[in-house]
Amino acid sequence: MRSLLLLLATPAAAAHHCPPVSLAISGSKPFAKAYAPASLAMRKTSANFAQAYTKACAEGLLKAKPLTPSGRLVLVNAPDANIGSIYAMGGRTMFEFWFVTHDDRAHVPSAGQIHEAIYCATVGA
């Protein structure tokens, strides 16, 4: 019976193939420093994004269109934001979040917060 369940689960998982997305940053020096590619904040954000993106893909949220046509999601610091937001602007897809607040403290969005932003960007609020 275990083999049968595995065979039935495999096609469903394969049906939700989503293109890979890389993260990039754009913004101030404190933001660039806190979210440098090897920084703990960027590594945690990348891991949380991967978890949220995989869940959104499995749920079929990205069936109609990819999250970002270019395959790149630009992190934009918004220290006064109260929710994460994903939107297209100037040919780029942005993820706005309070990554670094006015006190120069880094904040990592949880997988849940990222998933919510993906949901709102693809389905609506």
Secondary structure, 3 states (H helix, E strand, C coil): CHHHHHHHHHHHHHHCCCCCCEEEEECCHHHHHHCCCCCHHHHHHHHHHHHHHHHHHHCCCCCCCCCCCCCEEEEEECCCCCCCEEEEECCEEEEEECCECCCCCECCCCHHHHHHHHHHHHCCC
